[in-house]
Structure formats: structure tokens, C-alpha cells
């Protein structure tokens, strides 16, 4: 219980930390003079040296012109296992003792143009804000981080987590992906460590491991923040609040999915490990998981726990129009869809009783495999769904299904 209490003391402090960061950006110039930022160039990035120059041009609009990898100039010096005395890449983030300055500011962008940054190596197990970008509140789009090896700490939660692309996102991350290995202690995600902005149309594969708030795509999704139209196939492991897509959600997860394997101790879910927030809506909607889930306590095929521990009733924590179909095993408070429901709600949602191995759930309705592949099951529940042929999609609807053949899938996905 004390372990869980400590987690939520930490979660409450997130908002205080975020307020301090904002005050640092807006008000610290009145309280104490901050360094005057130099005008930023707009960089055309072709080498690791060019990428490294972003840290001196934080408000610029930068463009990646080609792939970067272990053979690109600057790799050995800046991003290899021997760079920076074995620590590898130094994350792009400028932190002042009393006036933190994040990457890009409010107007900057980093446009990957569909290119990849490969072979990134970071070994900083005692540091926070660990990723290609340590902190970002601009726009990062159209980029892949491939074959990454990233190790950090992340004890400041989503204000300074660990992620292959971004440790802490306060802006927009879209059309991005990551592969490789990411590890840390808290707020550890395959792509983004902690999100206090928007993550859209992204995916991750590989291996993600940590202690608390560990997710295949995002470690911790903050209140009023969004993860949407994204997926993960990563293998995820941790101790508490471990999810195939998001470890801990206090915002919104929508139109997203995950496969793979999720292993943890407490609050372990195929899609989201812990879905809850105090005073803020914590929502999972139009999403699914087919991940195999293994844990000890509060283990669910979709969500480990739905609700907030400190309140008797938290109607803001909801799961709707979602399902799970993976195998689920655990010791206490184990469910096909949700392991434990603490005042939250699960509506129009179901789980496969046969593939999950679970006949009960803290929310949702159990269905056979045949029922889960029958459009009537979901149409009768009010889903926005239509039957399509194999290898076909209909983007007018949120959900598609090959009736009698497949489980429902999101219309932005494909059956191929």
C-alpha cells in the first residue's frame, strides 16, 4: 500500500512540477533574469554534427534531409557507444537551474520528412530527460528512430522520463516510430517517456522495461493529454503501472491498439496499466488489445485498474467501445477486460473469454471467439462499425470487421 501511495504522491507532484516548468518559461524573467536566447537558425540536417547543432538553435524549424546511422559523419563522436565517455548521445534539452529552456519553444518544428535516425546509443542510467530529445514543446513529425539503445532514469516522472524519440513531450509528436531497446525507472516509453501534449499516428516495436509507468509507446500520459491513432507491438516489462501501449493514463487514449507481450507485477494491462486521475477525465475509447498479459495483482486484458485509488467514486475514469482478446494470467484481481474497477465505468466493451482464459472481469461483457468476430455483437452495442472484405477498409467508420473472420479493427489499420 505504501508503494502505491508513493506512486500517487509522485503523480500529484507532477502537476506542481509542470506548473514550475511553465512558470519558468513565462514568469522567471520577472523573478530573476534568465539567459537571453540567441536567434535560431533553420537547419538542414545531413550529419550527426548538424543534428547536434539543434541544441544551439532551439526555436528553429529544422529539416532532416537524409537518414543518419553509424556510418554518418559525427556518429562515433556524438552518438556511438564510445561517445561522451560511454554515455553516448547527449539528449537535446537545455536546462537552467532556475529557468528551464525546452527544445524548440512554442513555434519550432523538427520535420523528419520520412527519414530515419538509426543506431542511436544513450547510456545515462542516473539521468532524467533521456531520449533523442530530452524535452520538446514544439512539433516533431515524420521521423523514425530505429535500432535505438536508450537507458535513463526518469524519476521526475513525465517531466523527465525516458523515450527513444522524446523523454518528455509537451507539444505534438506525429507520424513517428521507434524500434530497439528502451529502459529506465519511471515514465519509460518506447517512443515517448512522458506525454503532456499530443501523440498521434505513431507506433513502436522492440523492448521496453522499467519500474513504474512503463508503456510500449508512452510511459505516462498526463491529465488532459492525448494519445490517438497509434499502436505498439513492443514487449513491455516493469513492476507497476505497465501497459502494452501506455503505462499510466490520466488523459485520453483513443483509436489505438497493441499486440505483443506485457509483463509486470501490479496494475498491468494489455493496453493501459493504470487508467485513472483525480479530478480529470481518464478515458480509453475505441481501442483494443490482443497482447498477452502476465502479472500478479490488478491484471487485465485491456486495463489493469480503471479508477482512482483515493476516491470512493471516480466517474471520470472510463473505458468505452473497446475490447481485448489476448491471454491474461495473474494471481489477484485478474479480469478478461479489466483487473480491478475502482469507481470507474466500462461501457459497450467486451473481452474474448476463450482466448483470454478468463471468465470474469471488473467491467465489460464476456463473449466467445465466434461472437467477437460477429459484427452484430458490436453493432448492437452501438459501435460505429461496418463489414468489409479482406484487405479492404472503409474510413468513413471508426471500426471495420471482416464478418465471421476477424476481430474488429480500426479503419486506419489493414487486415494484411
Residue, then its C-alpha position, 0 to 999 in steps of 0.5 A: x500500500x505504501x508503494x502505491x501511495x508513493x506512486x500517487x504522491x509522485x503523480x500529484x507532484x507532477x502537476x506542481x512540477x509542470x506548473x514550475x516548468x511553465x512558470x519558468x518559461x513565462x514568469x522567471x524573467x520577472x523573478x530573476x533574469x534568465x539567459x537571453x536566447x540567441x536567434x535560431x537558425x533553420x537547419x538542414x540536417x545531413x550529419x550527426x554534427x548538424x543534428x547536434x547543432x539543434x541544441x544551439x538553435x532551439x526555436x528553429x524549424x529544422x529539416x532532416x534531409x537524409x537518414x543518419x546511422x553509424x556510418x554518418x559523419x559525427x556518429x562515433x563522436x556524438x552518438x556511438x557507444x564510445x561517445x561522451x565517455x560511454x554515455x553516448x548521445x547527449x539528449x537535446x534539452x537545455x536546462x537552467x537551474x532556475x529557468x528551464x529552456x525546452x527544445x524548440x519553444x512554442x513555434x519550432x518544428x523538427x520535420x523528419x520528412x520520412x527519414x530515419x535516425x538509426x543506431x542511436x546509443x544513450x547510456x545515462x542510467x542516473x539521468x532524467x530527460x533521456x531520449x533523442x530529445x530530452x524535452x520538446x514543446x514544439x512539433x516533431x513529425x515524420x521521423x523514425x528512430x530505429x535500432x535505438x539503445x536508450x537507458x535513463x532514469x526518469x524519476x521526475x516522472x513525465x517531466x523527465x522520463x525516458x523515450x527513444x524519440x522524446x523523454x518528455x513531450x509537451x507539444x505534438x509528436x506525429x507520424x513517428x516510430x521507434x524500434x530497439x531497446x528502451x529502459x529506465x525507472x519511471x515514465x519509460x516509453x518506447x517512443x515517448x517517456x512522458x506525454x503532456x501534449x499530443x501523440x498521434x499516428x505513431x507506433x513502436x516495436x522492440x523492448x521496453x522495461x522499467x519500474x513504474x509507468x512503463x508503456x510500449x509507446x508512452x510511459x505516462x500520459x498526463x491529465x488532459x493529454x492525448x494519445x490517438x491513432x497509434x499502436x505498439x507491438x513492443x514487449x513491455x516489462x516493469x513492476x507497476x503501472x505497465x501497459x502494452x501501449x501506455x503505462x499510466x493514463x490520466x488523459x485520453x487514449x483513443x483509436x489505438x491498439x497493441x499486440x505483443x507481450x506485457x509483463x509486470x507485477x501490479x496494475x498491468x494491462x494489455x493496453x493501459x496499466x493504470x487508467x485513472x486521475x483525480x479530478x480529470x477525465x481518464x478515458x480509453x475509447x475505441x481501442x483494443x488489445x490482443x497482447x498477452x498479459x502476465x502479472x500478479x495483482x490488478x491484471x487485465x486484458x485491456x486495463x489493469x485498474x480503471x479508477x482512482x485509488x483515493x476516491x470512493x467514486x471516480x466517474x471520470x475514469x472510463x473505458x468505452x467501445x473497446x475490447x481485448x482478446x489476448x491471454x491474461x494470467x495473474x494471481x489477484x484481481x485478474x479480469x478478461x477486460x479489466x483487473x480491478x474497477x475502482x469507481x470507474x465505468x466500462x461501457x459497450x466493451x467486451x473481452x474474448x473469454x476463450x482466448x483470454x482464459x478468463x471468465x470474469x472481469x471488473x467491467x465489460x461483457x464476456x463473449x466467445x471467439x465466434x461472437x467477437x468476430x460477429x459484427x452484430x455483437x458490436x453493432x448492437x452495442x452501438x459501435x460505429x462499425x461496418x463489414x468489409x472484405x479482406x484487405x479492404x477498409x472503409x474510413x468513413x467508420x471508426x471500426x471495420x470487421x471482416x464478418x465471421x473472420x476477424x476481430x474488429x479493427x480500426x479503419x486506419x489499420x489493414x487486415x494484411 
